[in-house]
Amino acid sequence: MLNFDWLSGVSPETAKMIFLGLYGLIGILVLMIPNEYIYEGLKKEDRHWYNNLKLWSLGVLTILASIYYQF
Amino acid sequence: MLTGIDYFIVISYIVGMLILGLYFKKFVNSSEDYFLGGKSLPFWAIGMSIVVSDIGALDFVGVSGQAYRYGVSVGNFDWVGSVPAMLLAAFIFIPYFWRGGMYTIPEYLGRRYNQKVRTIASVTWILFFALDLGVLFWASAVLLNVLMGWPIWVSIFATAGVVGLYTYFGGITAVIMTDVVQMVIMFIGGFALVFLSLYEVGGWDNMVEKISTMGPEYRSHFDIIQPSDTKSPFPWTGILFGLTFVMANAYMIGNQAIVQRCLTAKNEWHAKASMIFASALKMLIPILVLFPGLMAIVVHPGLEDGDLALPMMIKSILPPGLIGLMFAAFFAGLMSSVDSLLNSTATLFTKDIYEPFIKKGASDQHYLKVGQISTLVLLIIGVATSPISSDFPGIYVAIQTFMSYFQGPLFAILLLGIFWKRTTQWGGLSALVIGIGSAIFLNVFKQRFFTIEEPFLYISWWSFLVGFIINITVSLMTKPHTKDQLEGLVFSSKILAKNKTL
């Protein structure tokens, strides 16, 4: 059990889908965060779209998913 | 191996770092300036500092060597083993620590659980950092000696002198701002090697084709997901459960050297942004450290020791001048690791040990001086103890293993501490002690319990689970904390609405 033998039937292809699914789930959770919280600390006049940390996070997750899809 | 231009580059780099670091002395007027940079730093500097502190000269060689042996699966540590944890840290944990005005992670544990948990966590980190310092000095100096013929004590004294001076005077601001330059140097040197190596092997596609036809042992070199029954240390089950769910989170959320940087941010947005920016940079690290190892399979096939892959590539690929730059990149890796250890250990000692146990209620200037003296004492200890490593060749791995015992239980108490208000001080304390005990037990009897060679990922997961269950069980049997005690310390969905107070 400690060696995760019970998961030995899961193929690497399925495992890859699990990882990609995880990135998708994280992306959805990030999208659910309200903008007010994302911009906390910035003045109202400084809150531009490029300061939206949701976009930054989704960008990072997209690159990460591409790497796992590629390899 | 080094030519005149190489020496010029390396010496200019070292002198430049000293001048730059000492420039930040004038910004240090209080202990908050020294430990938290006066909470004034921008996200980009902090993000770059996080990335460069996380990678040392030894990692360059070690990861390339693992890529030579196991292929791209070693990249999991910087990809899935960093990005999700850094997002969790950015959006949940860092805002709590930053808003709470905390200096250390054990300080949070002390407020959330009790002083004993804080002290155990802090002493463990201090011991780890202090031991690591001497070992890091020696191992890196030996590496530089092997690679470039640079005398061991010259490397140690040059690093200790330069880093010691700017860390002593400039505190964390000097550490972070020198890290920025160190990251740029590291990336320029690393990418130069990657591009020239790619040219040498005839491009990426050509390299993949050549490696794939080299034999059955290279068949899965380009598979990032390894089957659960692989003999390599990176089965996907270990990567998912041990690395992604536990070690990565413990490292990015519970490691003082990482989190302290975010606490220097000028506001909450910069604190969050620093971690996300660092996660983007972190994804580039495997290109620097992993790809040269892969390309060495084509250029230098059949090496018995994979750790020779990077040195061989440097010698055979880089022209004079760029070798000096690569050498400066190794120095940058060493310096950024040493300055992080010094400043973080001084912070832990001053805030978690000295202030509560040795001298309460002293002036701010007194604690500033204690922080500076701690830095100096640690540096002397690090240099003095570094030769011990030559008598105990396995000590570097032993220290890293020791730290992995701590990661699972630490993350268990951090996670439950912030997400579950019913967690009590006794739950946290027993989870930490029993969790660490279970990790040690599993490691001692690893040959009996595990089938893979180095099961540290599995040990992290199971010790996390033990800590998690113990924490819940003991907490349910003990008196809950009051609402006032939990104020500002437990996650509330209110922070996702418009309520600014935690």
Interface residues (C-beta under 8 A of the other chain):
Chain A: L2 N3 F4 D5 L7 S8 V10 S11 P12 A15 K16 I18 F19 L22 Y23 I26 V30 I33 P34 E36 Y37 I38 Y39 E40 G41 L42 N51 L53 W56 S57 G59 V60 L61 I63 L64 I67 Y68 F71
Chain B: V72 G75 W79 V80 V83 P84 L87 A90 F91 P95 F222 D223 I224 I225 Q226 P227 S228 D229 P235 W236 T237 G238 L240 F241 T244 N267 E268 W269 H270 A271 K272 A273 I276 F277 S279 A280 M283 L442 F449 F450 T451 I452 P455 Y458 W462 I495 L496 A497 K498 K500
